[in-house]
Amino acid sequence: MVGSATTPSIDKGVTVLSSTRTSRRSRKALAATAGLAAITLTLAACGDSSDPSDEGTTDGTAGGEQITLTVATFNDFGYSDELLAAYTEANPNVTVEQVKAARSEDARTNLTTKLAAGGDGLADIEAIEVDWLPELMQYPGLFTDLSDPALEGRWVDWKVQQATTVDGALIGYGTDIGPEAICYRADLFEEAGLPTDREEVAELLGGADATWDDYFAAGQEFVAASDAGWYDSAMATYQGMVNQLEAAYEETDGTPKDLATNEDISALYDTVLTESVDNGLSAGLEQWSGDWDAAFQNDGFATMLCPAWMTGPIEERAGGVEGWDVADVFPGGGGNWGGSFLTVPSSGPNAEAAQALAAWLTDPAQQTTAFENAGTFPSQIEAQGSDAVQAFTNGFFNEAPVGQIFSARAQAIEGAPFKGANYFSIHQQVQDAIKRVDVEKTDDATTSWDKAVQGFKDLGLS
């Protein structure tokens, strides 16, 4: 996944990070980079612990000794016990153990804390979510360069570019991407007098030319006839909107935009809170919270922005609830939310073997299996076009042809937005502001925005 509750997007292409950006950025700004301020020059100088002169086997072990490789993930990457056991069956000297965090935020905290302490205790393979990848790209020496000519062309280009440093090192193998559709409760639609067929729902929301205004207008019609919210979360809805900006919080050379004068962001903020709170479209929930979990069983909301990987968490929380479906539509065109990478910390004792495992896990065959297991849509071109993916339906979502739907949604993505080293920390200020209004209900929109602007100033980026 796999995305988090605060996480990417659509856009006109990826801008490679400027090689002069770091020299221009002040030390104060670097210190503000969320979660990585404690990483020192000593750590940044760490290299790949594997010796390239070692004679290795095809699984990356020297001499075929018995080893255990750990894979740290979050949410659900689709790596079942059976899938990991298949690697051991093919490589009997390698045992694979998965360490799964419940939320991406927990995985990020674990990773950055241990990197700052020298890397001790990290897994052999660490999964990284796309929104916190840019800050880690500042320290490529902490990760093994995974470049391999044999794997060129495996992934969509913009996925590879996201994990490629200015010097050409590849610090992560792409797992999934998050093409977005709209998941909805057909039963709640019917009760509110709205169409329920997925093709008709797509047209209700604007069809091929769907806009956010279309989505909000349908929501106003729904809440006028129902006690349920139109969508789960203002924060999640804002995420879908901001992901369609080419460069939300930073110029494409990495220079942070002043939040106080960022008209694109303030406009999205005003729109999402007007619709969510003033017009009553939001259920006022924070994704991954206990209240959000419970709302799936209590008819809390009728729709949600739905990257492919979200189908797994929905089914997990809404077990026994009938009516969920998926519409092949998304406001504003294409959108990508989330998607992750497998990295190999260079401090690990089995970096070469870990790279071999990471390559296998991101092979088209394994990514197809992961999609079938958890709805994590492959970033691999071959897997996307495979018969297995194209023919895949999801019984929980009324037998929706999710393989075809998310393939179509993926084709609508024009590229990845620019996200620099400070994206995560600035984005968090805005999301916290939305949360205060929609979830915690402690502030009005103006007061909360003022706090976000002050929070941005406190980061010391301008």
RAJONOR-V226641 format. One record per pair of residues at least 4 apart in sequence whose ideal C-beta (glycine too) atoms are under 7 Angstrom apart, sorted by the first residue. I is the first residue (numbers start at 0). J is the second residue. Records with the same first field share a line. If there is no record, write none. Layout:
I=J  J
This chain:
0=74  75  76  175  308  337  339  375
1=73  74  75  76  175  308  337  339  375
2=6  128  177  306  308  336  337  338
3=102  103  104  128  130  337
4=234  235  285  286  287
5=234  238  426  427  430
6=128  129  130  238  336  337
7=129  130  242  335  336  337  338  415  416
8=242  243  334  335  336  415  416
9=242  243  332  333  334  335  412  413
10=245  413  414  415  416
11=245  413  414
12=414
13=157  160  161  414  415  417
14=251  417
15=160  165
16=20  136  165  253  419
17=252  253
18=165
19=23
20=24  252  253
21=137
24=28  29  253
26=30
27=31  459
28=459  460
30=36
31=424  458  459  460
32=36  134  420  421  424
33=134  423  424  427
34=107  111  134
35=111  134
37=115
38=42  43  114  115  138
40=44
42=114  117  141
43=138  140  141
44=140
45=118  140  141  345  346
46=140  345
47=143  144  345  350
48=345  346  347  348  350
49=53  350  351
53=61
54=61
55=59  60  61  351
56=60  63
58=90  93  352  355
59=351  352  354  355
60=64  66  92  93  352
63=92
64=92
65=92
66=92  93  349  352
67=94  96
68=93  95  123  124  349  352  353  356
69=96  98  122  123
70=78  95  97  122  124
71=98  106  122  124  125  126
72=76  78  97  99  126
73=99  100  102  103  105  106  126
74=103  312
75=311  373
76=126  174  369  373  375
77=368  369  370  372  373  375
78=82  83  97  360  369
79=372
80=84
81=85
82=365  368
83=95  97
84=88
85=89
86=90  93  95  356  359
87=91  93  94  95
93=352
95=356
98=122
100=105  106  109
101=105
102=287
103=107  128
104=108
105=109
106=110  126
107=111  131
108=112
109=113
110=114  125
111=115
112=116
113=118  119  120  121
114=118  141
117=346
118=344  346
121=125  344  346  347
123=343  347  349  353
124=341  343  353  356  357
125=342  344
126=339  341
127=131  132  135  171  339  340  342
128=337  339
129=161  337  338  339
130=418  422  423
131=135  423
132=136  161  162  171  340
133=418  419  420  422
134=420  423
136=164  170
137=420
139=164  168  170
140=345
141=344  345
142=170  342  343  344  345
143=343  345  350  354
144=168  169  170
145=169  170  171  172  343  354  357
146=168  169
147=358
150=358
153=379
154=158  159  173  378  379  380
155=378  380
156=160
157=161  414  415
158=173  176  378
159=163  173
161=415
162=169  170  171  173  340
163=167  169
164=168  170
170=342
171=340  341  342
172=340  341  357  358  361
173=340  361  378
174=339  340  341  361  375  378
175=308  338  339  375  376  377  378
176=335  338  376  378  409
177=306  307  308  335  336  337  338  376
178=306  307  335  376  405  408  409  412
179=239  304  305  306  329  334  335  336  408
180=305  325  326  327  328  329  404  405  408
181=204  302  304  305  326  328  329
182=302  303  305  309  313  323  325
183=188  200  301  302  324  326
184=188  301  322  323
185=189  195  322  324  397
186=190  321  322
187=191  225  227  298  301  322
188=193  194  195  301
189=195
190=225
191=221  224  225
192=224
193=203  221
194=199  200  203
196=200
197=201  324  325  326  399
198=202
199=203
200=204  326
201=206  326  327  328
202=206
203=217
204=209  213  214  217  326  328
205=209  210  213  328  330
206=328
209=213  214  328  329  330
210=330  331
211=215  240  330  331
212=216
213=217  330
214=218  330
215=219  274  280
216=220
217=221
218=222  229  230  280
219=223  278
221=225  229  301
222=229  279  280
225=301
227=298  299  300  301
228=280  281  282  299  300
229=280  300  301  302
230=236  280  281  282  300  302  303
231=235  282  284  286  291  294  299  300  303
232=236  281  284  285  286
233=237  271  272  275  281  433  437
234=238  285  430  433  434  437
235=239  286  303  304
236=240  271  275  304
237=241  267  271  433
238=242  336
239=304  334  336
240=267  271
241=247  267
242=334  335  336  416
243=331  334
244=263  416
245=416  417
246=250  251  416  417
247=264  416
248=255  256  421  422  425  426
249=253  254  255  256  417  419  421  422
250=254  256
251=417
253=419  420
255=421  425  460  461
256=261
257=261  461
258=264  425  428  451  452  455
259=452
261=265
262=266
263=267
264=268  429
265=269
266=270
267=271
268=272  429  433  448
269=273
270=274
271=275  433
272=276  433  436  437  444
273=277  278
274=278  280
275=280  281  437
276=281  436  437
281=437
282=294  299  300
283=437  438
284=288  290  291  294  299  438
285=291  434  438
286=291
287=291
289=293
290=294
292=316
293=297
294=299  300
295=299  316  317  320
296=317  320
304=336
305=309  310  325
306=336  337
307=374  375  376  405
308=337  373  374  375  376
309=313
310=314  374  393  396  401
311=315  373  374
312=316
313=317  323
314=318  395
317=323
323=395  396  397
324=396  397  399
325=396  399  401  404
327=404  407  408
329=333  334  408
332=411
333=408  411  412  413
335=412  415
338=378
341=357  360  361
343=347  350  353  354  357
345=350
347=353
349=353
350=354
351=355
352=356
353=357
354=358
355=359
356=360
357=361
358=362
359=365
360=365
361=365  366  379
362=366
363=367  377  379  381  382  385
364=368
365=369
366=370  377  379  382
367=371  377  382  385  387  388
368=372
369=373  375
370=374  375  376  377  388  391
371=391
374=401
376=405  409
377=382  383  388
379=383
380=384
381=385
382=388
383=388  406  409
384=389
385=389
386=390
387=391
388=402  406
389=402  403  406
390=402
391=401  402
392=398  399  400  401
393=399  401
394=398
396=401
399=404
400=404
401=405
402=406
403=407
404=408
405=409
406=410
407=411
418=422
421=425  460
422=426
423=427
424=458
425=455
426=430
427=431
428=432  451  454  455
429=433  451
430=434
431=435  451
432=447  448  450  451
433=437
434=438  439
435=439  441  442  447
436=442  443  444  447
442=446  447
443=447
444=448
445=449
446=450
447=451
448=452
449=453
450=454
451=455
452=456
453=457
